[in-house]
Amino acid sequence: MKIEGITNVFCVPGESYLPVLDALYDEASISVISTRHESGAAFMAEGYAKSALKPGVVLATRGVGAANLSIGVHTAYQDSTPMVVFLGQVHSKFRGREGFQEVDLDRYFQPIAKWAVEIKDPERMPEIVQRAFRIAQTGRPGPVIVSLPEDVLPTAANMTFGPGITKPKPAPSDDEIGRMDQLLQGARHPLIIAGGGVKSSQAEETLQEFAEKYQIPVAAAFRRHDAFPNDHPLYVGHLGLGTNKKVLQTVAEADVILALGTRLSEVTTQDYQILRGSKKLIHIDIDDATIGKVYAPDLGIVADLQEALKRMVSLMVNPSWKTWTEERRMAYESISQLTATDEDVINKQIMVLLKDKLPKHALLTNDAGNFAGWLHAFYPFTEKHTYVGPTSGAMGYGMPAALGAKLAFPNKQVVSLSGDGGFMMTVQELETAVRYNIPVISLVFNNNMYGTIRMHQEMHYPEKVMATDLGHVSFADLAKSIGAEGFTTNTLDEFSEVLDHALQNNKPTVIEIITSKEQISVSSTIKEIRERSKK
C-alpha cells in the first residue's frame, strides 16, 4: 500500500484480518478510517478514488462484510474506479465445510470485479497484492478483490516487493490518426461525447484544446459533468436520465460521433437508442473490450485519452461546422439558464444559490434519486474535479462519497446532495464524519417518499401508490444526536442563511430541505403524470 502511495484505508474491523490492522497500526503514513457499515466504507473509498485518481482501499471481514460492501464494488466496476478490497476469509482448514461466515469470495465477486483472487501461499503475497494494484489501475480501472484466509496472514515469510505501478499510456498510430482525419473531413455535424476516461487520464485541458481548435461541440456522458467546462461555448449538454429533448436533438443531428473514454452506457445512449442510422462512430478507449461492446465503430482506437488527444490536435481537418456548433450551444443555453423566480420549485432555486455561494472549486457529490435531476439540469460544473456521482445509480452513495472526496481534497468545500430515502441508507456514516472531523455539508431533499420509484409507479400504475411513501424523520435532530450540526429549512431564505453558516463553521453539517411530493421531477408533477396516463 505504501509503495502505491495509499494514504487512506477504509474499513469495518474484523477478527479475520487483525494482522493487517496490526501492521497498519505501525505505519504512520496510512490513516485507517473505521466506518459504521461496510457499504459506507466502500462508497467512501470509491468517492476517494474518483477524486484522488488513485486506488480506494477497503478492508472487511469474511462473507458478511463482503456482502455488505458488494454494492460499492459494483459501483466501482460500472464507474471504472480503481479499488482494491482486502477481505478476511475463514481458516483454510475450514474451507468447504460451511465454516463460520464462509463465502467463496473469489467466485462471489467474479461478475462485478476486474479480478478476484484468494491467496493461499504466504510467500506469494507480494506478487498477488502488487498484481491486484496493477489490475485495478491499468486498462479500464476497476475493483479487485483479494481474499485473505486467516491462517495465511500471521505466517512469517520473506516479502520482496517490486516498484510501484507505472500505468501504460498507449497512443494512436499514424494510420489511425489518418483514418480519423478522413472521417472528420466528411463530417457536417461532429459531436464529442466525453466520458470518465477523460477524467482518469487527466485530459480535461487537452480535450478543451482539441475541441476549440476544430470547433467541435462536447456533450458529457452520464454523470461525467466536469470532464468539460459547462460554461464553455462548445459545451452542449449532459446525456443522463430525463435528458432534455434539445440535447437529444443535438445527438440526432450529429453525423460523426467521437466517443472519448466512455463505455456508451445504457443511460448515456438513452437505452442504446441515440446512435442510430448512418452516423459514423470514432470510439477511443483505454480498454479494447469496451470498443465495439455496444456499437461497432467505424474507427476503434485503444489509447490513453491524454495521449490520443495530444495526437489529435495535429489533424489536418479544416472546421466547417461552426454555425451548427453555435446553434446547439444556444439550444443548450435555452434549457439550462440558472435563473429562478418565486414560482420555481425550491429545488431549482437552491441550484441558483449553490452556484452563487459555493467556491469556484467546490466539489459536489450526489446520491441516486429524482432530486438529482435539478443538479444535472441546472448546476454548472465549470472546473475539473468538482463532481463525483454514481453511474451505477446506487442509493446511499452521496454522503459517504463526499467523505472520501473530502479526504482526497481537504482544502475543497465538499457538498453532498441526497434524497431522504437514499440518505437514510447510509446515514450512520455521519457519525464517522464527526469522529474523524470530516467537515462536509449534506443537503437532504425530503419529500417523505422514494420519489423516483413513485414517479415510475404513477406512469405505469397511476394512483395505485404502494411501498413508496416514507415516514417522517427529522434529519436535523438526527444529525444533532450524532454530534453534527443540523438544520431544517422550508424556504429559500432559510436555506440561504443556513448555507452561509455551514460554509463558515467547518463542521459536518446536515441541511434538510422540505420539498413537495407533487413536483416529482424537473419536468412533471404527479398530477401531470396521471393525466398523461389517461390519454
Protein Blocks (a to p, Z undefined) as FASTA:
>chain_A
ZZnopabdcddddfklmmmmmmmmmmmkbccdddfbfklmmmmmmmmmmmnopacdddde
hjklmmmmmmmmmmmmmnopacddddddddfklgonlpghiacfklmmmmmcfbdcddfb
fklmmmmmmmmmmmmmgcjdddddddddfklmmpccddddddddddddddddfklmmmmm
mmmmmpcbdcddddfklmmnopmmmmmmmmmmnopacdddehilkmpcfkbfkbgbjcde
hiafklmmmmmmpmbdcdehiahiaklnooolmmgcjbdcddddfblklnoplmccfbdc
dddfklmmmmmmmccbdcfklmmmmmmmmmmmmmmcccddfkbcfklmmmmmmmmmpcfk
lccdddedjklmmmmmmmccfbghibccdfklpghklmmmmmmmmmmmmmbccdddddfk
lmmmmmmmmmmmmmnopacddddddehiafklmmmmmmmmghiaghkaccdddfklmmmm
nopacdddfbfklmmmmmmmmmmnopacdddddddfklmbfkbcfklmmmmmmZZ
